[in-house]
Amino acid sequence: MATAIFEVDRLPFVAKALQWAQQFEQFCHLQSNEYTNEYSSIEALLAVDASDEFKATDHKVFNDLEQFRAKYPNQWVLGFFSYDLKNELENLHTTFPDPLNFPNAYFFVPKTIIRFIGETVEIEATAPAQIHQSILNTVLDTRSDEGKIAQVEVKNRMSKDEYLNTFEKMMLHIKRGDIYEVNLCQEFYAENTVIDPILTYERLNKVSPTPFSTFFKLKDKYIISASPERFLAKRGSTLISQPIKGTAPRGKSLMEDERIKTELKNNPKEIAENIMIVDLVRNDMTQSAEPATVIAEKLLEVQTFKQVHQLVSTITGLQRKTISDIKAIKNLFPPGSMTGAPKVSAMRLCDSYESSRRGVYAGAIGYFAPNGDFDFNVVIRTIIYNHTKQYLSFHTGGALTFNALAEDEYNECLLKASAITAVLNGG
């Protein structure tokens, strides 16, 4: 492998690079959209074409992935974990159909890595200059977006009445103490649908730019994500999780925006949601961290995105030397913000009362880096698409606690879905 750096006109080059990557069976594009903090590492990265791959085929996914990762300790390895891996970790079972047909986990070692840094690109490949020129020579579709967008008929897997009925059942479990928080999700889907995945990703990233934006292709399957949430990262020997719980819409003016942020930060229900998941994540992380090193560094920090305000907390711990990276991820999986507490009880109730398989949704996408770091998002605000089956799906959800109100929770689901539905219909 060789590495070379080239000056580029960033936006056109990114567009051409994505179009060029489409010829390969696998690629993963990660983009931070200029959201940075002390744990940020990648501005933007495009990993293309597999020299080797790992695809989950049985019930020893984490163990098998451990062996795969051990073969490439100093190389980039990128991929995803499906939420349904919970069935391997606990005595759980998912009975809903699987129309998307994604593997429960998939990782690949890329032949080409392109890192975007300001107005330069660093290409790591067998022939970097040749790849750079191939991307420059790529011809983009010059039609307007309107000429390439087909209207997508999105349906709700749950009607409003069905959601409200399920909400009441979940609240009974909370009131009698079976759980004290649960993340109730619902699917929005479209059948017999053909979309342009690259255009859809570009539009979603424009409408909803987030720090963990992802575009992942696996043959005929696509993950198009505007996730704002970090599941788990490692920097040096420090593990970092940043669960999001607590959501409010953006205001129509600066004054209204500030008022909404203040109300969110002081809302007892939203605070309770967040603190319960912080405690869950802290408990999960103690399985992987040195004793007495797990701390909540930041609590209830309001972070603002284009569509919504969110309450974000940051939990860190020093990874035990006897715990591998895969084991550390396994100990916290699935993301606590997408389950509830107690975790297993909440997941079991979701299996009983939700009306669809989550699959990749509520799982995690990310990378293992050559320097030993890793970073994985939580798969939310994400379109999952099977081109061959012409089936498109996305989920939204929200945390239910004792003080939750049915109409508010339903409307929160619609708010979270609004950016995606707008993208799919050219709005």
matplotlib code that plots the C-alpha trace (Angstrom):
import matplotlib.pyplot as plt

x = [0.0, 1.1, -0.2, -0.4, -2.0, -3.8, -5.3, -8.9, -12.1, -13.8, -17.5, -17.3, -14.5, -16.7, -19.6, -17.4, -15.8, -19.1, -20.2, -16.8, -17.2, -20.6, -18.9, -17.6, -19.6, -18.6, -17.9, -18.4, -18.5, -18.2, -18.7, -18.7, -20.1, -17.8, -19.2, -16.1, -15.3, -12.3, -13.1, -13.4, -11.0, -12.3, -13.4, -14.6, -13.5, -14.4, -13.4, -13.8, -13.7, -12.9, -9.7, -11.3, -14.7, -16.5, -20.2, -22.2, -23.5, -24.1, -24.6, -20.9, -20.7, -18.6, -16.2, -15.8, -15.3, -12.7, -10.7, -11.2, -10.1, -7.0, -5.8, -5.8, -4.7, -3.0, -5.5, -8.8, -11.8, -15.3, -18.7, -21.9, -23.6, -27.4, -29.6, -30.8, -27.4, -29.1, -30.5, -27.0, -26.2, -29.4, -32.3, -34.3, -36.0, -37.2, -40.2, -41.0, -40.3, -37.0, -37.8, -34.5, -32.4, -29.2, -26.6, -26.5, -23.0, -20.7, -17.1, -14.6, -10.9, -10.8, -8.4, -8.7, -8.9, -9.6, -9.4, -10.8, -8.9, -9.9, -9.2, -7.0, -7.5, -5.1, -5.4, -4.0, -4.1, -1.9, -1.9, -3.2, -2.5, -4.5, -7.4, -7.2, -7.4, -10.2, -12.3, -11.5, -12.6, -15.9, -18.8, -21.6, -25.3, -26.1, -29.8, -31.5, -32.4, -36.1, -35.5, -34.0, -36.3, -39.3, -42.1, -41.9, -45.1, -44.2, -46.5, -46.7, -46.3, -48.3, -51.4, -51.8, -54.4, -52.1, -49.2, -51.4, -52.6, -49.0, -48.0, -50.6, -49.4, -45.9, -47.0, -48.7, -45.4, -43.7, -46.3, -46.1, -42.3, -41.3, -39.3, -38.7, -37.8, -38.3, -37.6, -40.7, -40.0, -42.1, -41.3, -42.1, -41.7, -42.1, -42.5, -41.8, -39.6, -36.6, -34.4, -31.1, -29.1, -26.3, -28.7, -30.8, -27.8, -26.6, -30.1, -30.4, -27.0, -28.0, -31.4, -30.0, -26.2, -25.0, -21.6, -22.0, -23.4, -22.9, -23.4, -22.8, -23.1, -23.0, -23.8, -27.5, -28.1, -27.7, -27.6, -28.2, -27.7, -28.0, -27.1, -26.3, -25.3, -22.1, -22.5, -19.0, -15.5, -12.0, -9.3, -6.0, -7.2, -10.3, -13.8, -16.4, -20.2, -22.5, -26.1, -28.8, -32.1, -34.3, -35.5, -37.1, -37.9, -36.0, -37.6, -38.6, -36.5, -33.4, -35.4, -37.8, -34.8, -33.2, -36.4, -36.9, -33.3, -33.8, -37.1, -35.5, -32.6, -35.0, -37.8, -38.1, -39.3, -36.5, -33.9, -35.2, -35.0, -31.4, -30.2, -31.7, -29.8, -26.6, -26.9, -27.4, -24.4, -22.2, -23.2, -22.5, -19.2, -18.0, -17.7, -15.0, -13.3, -10.7, -12.4, -13.5, -12.7, -16.2, -17.5, -20.2, -18.0, -20.8, -24.5, -27.5, -25.5, -27.8, -26.6, -28.2, -28.7, -30.5, -33.8, -33.8, -32.2, -31.0, -29.8, -26.4, -24.4, -20.8, -19.6, -16.0, -13.8, -10.3, -10.5, -9.1, -6.0, -7.6, -10.7, -10.4, -12.1, -14.7, -15.5, -15.8, -18.4, -20.2, -20.5, -22.4, -24.4, -27.1, -26.9, -28.7, -30.4, -32.3, -33.4, -34.5, -33.9, -33.6, -32.1, -33.1, -36.6, -37.0, -35.8, -38.1, -41.1, -40.1, -40.0, -43.5, -45.1, -43.4, -44.7, -41.4, -37.9, -35.4, -32.5, -29.6, -31.7, -30.7, -27.4, -24.1, -21.9, -18.3, -14.6, -11.5, -8.5, -4.9, -3.8, -6.0, -8.9, -12.5, -15.7, -19.3, -22.5, -26.1, -28.1, -30.9, -32.4, -31.4, -32.9, -32.2, -32.8, -32.7, -32.4, -33.2, -36.3, -37.2, -37.9, -37.1, -37.4, -36.7, -37.7, -38.3, -38.8, -38.7, -38.1, -41.2, -40.9, -43.6, -44.4, -44.6, -47.7, -49.0, -49.7, -46.3, -44.4, -46.3, -45.6, -41.9, -41.8, -43.3, -40.8, -37.9, -39.3, -40.0, -36.5, -36.5, -39.9, -39.1, -35.9, -37.8, -40.4, -38.1, -39.1]
y = [0.0, 3.5, 6.9, 10.2, 13.6, 15.6, 19.1, 19.0, 21.1, 19.4, 19.3, 18.2, 15.7, 14.1, 13.8, 12.2, 9.9, 8.5, 8.0, 6.3, 4.1, 2.8, 0.4, -1.7, -4.2, -2.5, 1.0, 3.0, 6.8, 8.4, 12.2, 14.4, 17.5, 19.8, 18.7, 18.4, 17.8, 16.4, 12.9, 13.7, 11.9, 11.7, 14.7, 12.4, 9.1, 6.8, 3.1, 1.2, -2.4, -5.4, -7.3, -9.5, -9.5, -10.9, -11.7, -13.1, -16.6, -18.3, -17.6, -16.9, -13.6, -11.7, -14.6, -15.0, -11.3, -11.3, -13.8, -11.8, -8.5, -10.3, -10.9, -7.2, -5.4, -2.5, -2.0, -0.2, -2.5, -1.0, -2.4, -2.7, -4.6, -5.4, -4.8, -8.4, -9.6, -9.1, -12.6, -14.0, -12.1, -12.8, -15.3, -13.3, -14.1, -11.9, -13.3, -10.4, -10.9, -9.8, -8.1, -6.2, -9.4, -7.7, -9.8, -9.5, -8.2, -7.3, -5.9, -5.5, -4.6, -1.9, -1.9, 1.9, 4.5, 8.1, 10.6, 14.1, 16.8, 20.4, 20.9, 17.9, 14.1, 11.4, 8.3, 5.0, 2.3, 0.3, 3.1, 6.4, 8.6, 6.3, 6.3, 10.1, 10.5, 7.9, 10.0, 13.2, 11.6, 10.4, 12.0, 13.2, 13.2, 16.8, 16.5, 18.5, 16.7, 17.0, 15.0, 12.1, 11.9, 9.5, 10.0, 7.4, 6.2, 5.8, 3.7, 3.3, -0.2, 1.0, 3.1, 5.9, 3.9, 0.9, 3.0, 4.5, 1.1, -0.3, 2.8, 2.0, -1.6, -0.4, 2.1, -0.7, -2.5, 0.7, 1.3, -2.2, -2.1, -4.5, -1.7, 1.9, 3.0, 1.5, 2.7, 2.0, 2.1, 2.0, 1.3, 3.4, 1.5, 1.5, -1.4, -1.7, 1.4, 2.4, 5.2, 6.7, 5.8, 8.4, 11.2, 10.2, 10.2, 13.6, 15.1, 13.6, 14.9, 18.4, 18.4, 16.8, 17.1, 15.2, 14.1, 10.4, 10.6, 7.3, 5.9, 2.1, -0.1, -3.9, -5.2, -4.4, -3.2, 0.4, 2.1, 5.9, 7.4, 10.8, 9.6, 12.2, 9.7, 8.0, 4.5, 3.7, 4.9, 4.3, 6.9, 5.5, 3.5, 5.5, 4.2, 6.9, 6.6, 9.5, 8.5, 10.8, 11.0, 14.0, 15.7, 19.1, 20.7, 23.7, 27.1, 29.4, 32.3, 32.6, 33.7, 30.7, 28.4, 29.6, 29.2, 25.6, 24.7, 26.1, 24.1, 20.9, 21.2, 21.7, 19.3, 16.6, 13.9, 14.4, 14.6, 11.3, 9.6, 10.7, 9.9, 6.4, 5.6, 7.2, 4.8, 1.8, 2.7, 3.3, -0.2, -1.8, 0.0, -1.3, -4.8, -3.5, -0.7, -0.6, -0.4, 3.1, 4.7, 4.9, 8.5, 10.7, 13.5, 15.6, 15.3, 16.7, 18.8, 20.4, 19.8, 21.5, 19.9, 21.3, 19.5, 19.1, 19.9, 16.9, 16.1, 14.3, 12.9, 11.6, 8.5, 7.5, 4.7, 3.3, 0.0, -3.0, -4.5, -7.9, -6.8, -6.7, -4.1, -6.6, -7.6, -4.0, -3.4, -6.7, -5.7, -2.5, -3.8, -3.0, 0.7, 1.4, 4.5, 2.2, -0.4, 0.8, -0.3, -2.9, -3.6, -7.3, -6.8, -3.7, -5.6, -8.5, -6.2, -4.5, -8.0, -8.5, -5.2, -3.6, -4.6, -4.9, -6.3, -3.6, -5.3, -2.8, 0.0, 0.5, -1.3, 0.4, 1.3, 2.4, 1.5, 0.0, 2.2, 1.1, 3.0, 0.9, 3.4, 2.6, 4.6, 3.4, 5.3, 4.4, 3.6, 6.1, 8.6, 6.1, 4.7, 1.0, -0.1, -3.4, -2.5, -6.0, -6.4, -2.7, -2.4, 0.7, 1.0, 3.4, 3.4, 6.1, 5.8, 7.5, 6.6, 6.0, 6.7, 7.0, 10.6, 10.0, 11.3, 9.3, 12.1, 13.7, 10.5, 9.8, 13.3, 12.9, 9.9, 11.9, 14.8, 12.4, 10.9, 14.3, 14.9, 11.4, 11.7, 15.1, 13.7, 10.8, 13.1, 15.8, 18.3]
z = [0.0, -0.8, 0.5, -1.4, -0.7, -3.3, -3.2, -4.3, -4.7, -1.7, -2.5, -6.2, -5.4, -2.7, -5.1, -7.7, -5.2, -4.1, -7.7, -8.4, -5.4, -6.5, -9.0, -6.1, -4.0, -0.7, 0.5, 3.6, 3.8, 7.2, 7.6, 10.7, 9.1, 11.1, 14.4, 16.6, 20.2, 22.2, 21.0, 17.3, 15.0, 11.4, 9.4, 6.6, 5.2, 2.3, 2.5, -0.8, -2.0, 0.3, 0.3, 3.0, 4.6, 7.6, 7.4, 10.3, 9.6, 12.9, 16.6, 17.5, 15.8, 18.4, 18.9, 15.1, 14.6, 17.3, 15.2, 12.0, 13.7, 15.1, 11.5, 10.7, 13.9, 12.1, 9.3, 8.9, 9.4, 8.9, 9.3, 11.3, 14.1, 13.8, 16.8, 16.5, 17.8, 21.2, 20.6, 20.8, 24.0, 25.9, 26.0, 23.5, 20.2, 17.3, 15.4, 13.0, 9.3, 7.8, 4.5, 4.3, 4.6, 6.0, 7.8, 11.6, 11.3, 8.4, 8.3, 5.6, 5.2, 2.4, -0.5, -0.7, 2.1, 1.2, 4.1, 3.5, 5.4, 4.6, 0.9, 0.6, 0.3, 1.5, -0.6, 0.7, -1.9, -4.3, -6.8, -5.2, -8.2, -10.5, -8.1, -7.8, -11.5, -11.9, -9.4, -11.3, -14.5, -13.1, -14.8, -12.6, -13.5, -14.4, -14.2, -11.5, -8.3, -9.2, -12.3, -10.4, -7.4, -7.5, -5.0, -2.3, -0.7, 2.9, 5.1, 8.9, 10.2, 13.3, 12.9, 15.4, 17.3, 17.4, 18.7, 21.4, 22.4, 22.6, 24.6, 27.2, 27.5, 28.0, 30.6, 32.6, 32.7, 34.0, 36.6, 38.0, 38.1, 35.3, 33.7, 34.4, 30.9, 27.5, 23.9, 21.9, 18.1, 15.0, 11.4, 8.3, 5.1, 1.3, -1.0, -4.8, -4.4, -6.5, -5.1, -6.1, -3.0, -3.5, -4.2, -1.2, 1.1, -0.2, 0.3, 3.8, 4.8, 3.5, 5.3, 8.5, 8.8, 11.9, 13.4, 12.6, 9.0, 7.2, 3.7, 3.6, 0.6, 0.7, -2.8, -3.3, 0.2, 1.5, 4.9, 4.6, 8.0, 9.7, 13.1, 15.8, 18.4, 19.4, 20.8, 21.8, 20.9, 22.1, 22.2, 23.5, 26.5, 27.2, 26.3, 25.5, 25.2, 24.6, 24.9, 23.7, 25.5, 25.4, 22.2, 21.4, 18.0, 16.7, 17.2, 14.4, 15.7, 17.8, 20.8, 20.5, 20.0, 23.2, 25.1, 23.8, 24.8, 28.3, 28.7, 27.4, 29.9, 32.8, 31.7, 34.5, 32.1, 29.6, 32.4, 33.9, 30.5, 30.1, 33.7, 33.6, 30.5, 31.9, 34.8, 32.5, 30.3, 33.4, 34.6, 31.2, 30.9, 34.3, 32.8, 30.5, 32.5, 35.3, 38.7, 39.8, 36.4, 35.0, 35.3, 33.8, 32.5, 31.2, 32.1, 30.2, 27.7, 25.1, 21.6, 18.7, 15.3, 12.2, 13.0, 16.8, 20.1, 22.1, 25.7, 25.5, 28.3, 28.1, 30.1, 30.0, 31.5, 31.2, 29.3, 31.2, 29.6, 29.7, 27.8, 23.9, 21.8, 20.5, 24.1, 25.2, 22.4, 23.3, 26.9, 26.0, 23.1, 22.0, 22.7, 26.0, 24.6, 22.2, 24.8, 28.2, 31.7, 33.0, 29.7, 29.1, 30.3, 28.1, 25.0, 25.8, 25.9, 22.7, 21.0, 22.3, 21.5, 18.6, 15.1, 13.1, 13.2, 13.9, 12.1, 11.5, 13.1, 16.7, 16.0, 15.3, 12.4, 12.5, 12.3, 13.9, 13.0, 12.5, 15.6, 17.9, 18.2, 17.2, 16.9, 16.4, 16.1, 17.1, 13.9, 14.2, 11.7, 9.1, 5.9, 5.2, 1.6, -0.3, -4.0, -5.3, -3.1, -3.7, 0.0, 2.1, 5.8, 8.6, 12.3, 14.8, 18.5, 21.9, 25.5, 27.7, 31.4, 34.2, 33.2, 29.4, 27.6, 24.6, 22.2, 23.0, 22.3, 19.1, 17.9, 18.7, 16.5, 13.6, 14.3, 14.0, 10.8, 9.2, 7.8, 6.1, 4.6, 3.3, 1.6, 0.1, -1.4, -2.7, 0.0]

ax = plt.figure().add_subplot(projection="3d")
ax.plot(x, y, z, "-o")
ax.set_aspect("equal")
plt.show()
